Amino acid sequence: MIKKTTRLRFRRRLRTTQKSVAEAQTQAAQQLDKHVVRRWQKFIDVRRFVLAWLILIGLLMLGVFAQTKSLANFYKQQTSIEGGTYTEGLVGKIANLNPIFATTSPERSIATLVFEPLLRYDEQTNVVNALAENWKVNSDQTVYTINLRPNLFWHDGLPITSQDVVFTVEAIQHPDTQSPLNQSWRGIEVRAVDALTVTFTLPNAFTPFIHSLTHLGLLPSHVLNEIEPRELRTHPFNLQPRVGSGPFVFSSVSLEDELGQVRLTRHESYYLGRPKLEEVIIQTYADYEQLVAAFNDGDVAGAANLGLDDVSRLTGQDRFKLATPPLFNNVMLFYNNSRGEFKRRDFRKALTQLTDTKAIFEKLGGAYSLSNAPVLPGQLGYSPELTQVGFNPKSAAKLLEGLGWRLETDGIRRNKSGQQLELTLVTQNSDEYPLVAEEIQRQWREAGILLKLEFVSSANLQQDWILPHSYELLLFGIDQGVDSDVFVYWHSSEARVGGFNLSEYKNALVDAALEAGRTRRNLSLRRAKYESFVKQWRADVPAMAIYRPVFQYAQLSVVDGFMAQRLANPVDRFFDIHHWTVLKADLPKPL
């Protein structure tokens, strides 16, 4: 039983606790009213003021974000980076990638990428060292000594030596090999002095010889030296050249009717430095219509050897760039000096005076520069005062009248027998040749001459017309090269079936000047000899120079690196391909 005093103490504590709870509730209510209810009322009263501040803070944040983004772009730049694949489209077939056999544009392009020469041309067509470290020539211009760079390696890791140079030249020279380069290397003795030194001994002085080493892609003797010369042309190596020395290594080939694709990967130990491109693909097409379509569709990043009509069909001017470095080529109208009226100098002169080359230039849209001599500007012998006879229709008419070709009332020239003055011009059916031929036809028709045009394929032109010299008039471009030596095009020894003297021009004074020009080391003497040649050529009018073509090269805008300002040969566009890129990235600008 609980005592009375205990119950009283319990009740007193309970009343005290209840009083504390009541006081706490009262204080809580007062604090809620003071700190929440009353302040919420004040917040409602200043809500517009607070909202304005919130908007201002938001605007400041947006400004900071925009400025940060702007400054980020300012301090960054889009820079070319390593990696990626460059795909180039070319027209032509692929049958042999060996550099001593390659002839078509795709074949020679691939061979240039896989096989390195001793010397090369730079972007200004100056001869510079490639595999060669240096070179020298003796005083009588008959012995050339080449020293190879040390630490050169084939794609399989074995060293490149002078023996590889000897093997390559001797393979070209062997008659059973049947290399198209054979004639250029006849009579030249090649000898390995030591592992890195080789000499070329010429039967006679030949000043332009050094240019012959700019496109001599070396072959690996350790791979091919046991192959019989007669078997070399058909050896599997020619379509799968897995061992070369160039900036890119053969990877694979896929062909259908000699058209297809060749894939190359970069040579990690290339002597000029690891190429930036990871891979190069050469894609071939049957014609330029297919090539242009592929470029427009983005299937290829580059399109080479384009004609004027091809360029006009490229779409999206902002997606590609077009380079047009001039070539050391001369497009000429060759008169066959061995046929009919073309044996007569005044007849050839009259035809030249009837041709307005400026009108042809305008017909070509001003894309090419006019030519007016058998040598090009910058070459020895060229002078503005030593150019071919110019456009002079009145003088031409007198010459034709004097030769018995009178202009009749129907506007046609005839001789005393009533025979019409009718000629036939043959040229290839591609590029700008038809356009030029048709303009010449129009101009001559106004003078009373009927000109029949024969347009044929490039292959048929070579086989059926050029090799047998079975034409009266031939419109054709010749590759003159960087040096002034034009011996093969105008010396009488080449005025034969299969020869390169396409006019069959024969003149003893010209022969002597050309022979001396290619054997003299003294620059002034060489210039004098070529000036003598040009003067006699001008007087005899064996042909008519018309224009100098350019290499039209389209590349997508992402491609960087092509720098050539002029080209000795179209394959020289790759002289700096180890610097080319196809990828870009935003990187910080250098401080």
Secondary structure, 3 states (H helix, E strand, C coil): CCCHHHHHHHHHHHHHHHHHHHHHHHHHHHHHHHHHHHHHHHHHHCHHHHHHHHHHHHHHHHHHHHHHHHHHHHCEEEEEECCCEEEEEEECCCCCCCCCCCCCHHHHHHHHHHCCCCEEECCCCCEEECCEEEEEECCCCCEEEEEECCCCECCCCCECCHHHHHHHHHHHHCCCCCCCCHHHHCCCEEEEEECCEEEEECCCCCHHHHHHHCCCCCCCHHHHCCCCHHHHCCCHHHCCCCCCCCCEEEEEEEEECCEEEEEEEECCCCCCCCCCCCEEEEEEECCHHHHHHHHHCCCCCEEEEECHHHHHCCCCCCCEEEECCEECEEEEEEECCCCHHHHCHHHHHHHHHCCCHHHHHHHCCCCCEECCCCCCCCCCCCCCCCCCCCCCHHHHHHHHHHCCCEECCCCCEECCCCCECEEEEEEECCCCHHHHHHHHHHHHHHCCCEEEEEEECHHHHHHHHHCCCCCCEEEEEEECCCCCCCHHHHCHHHCCCCCCCCCCCCCHHHHHHHHHHCCCCCHHHHHHHHHHHHHHHHHHCCEEEEEECECEEEEECCCECCCCCCECCHHHHHCCHHHCECEEEEEECCC
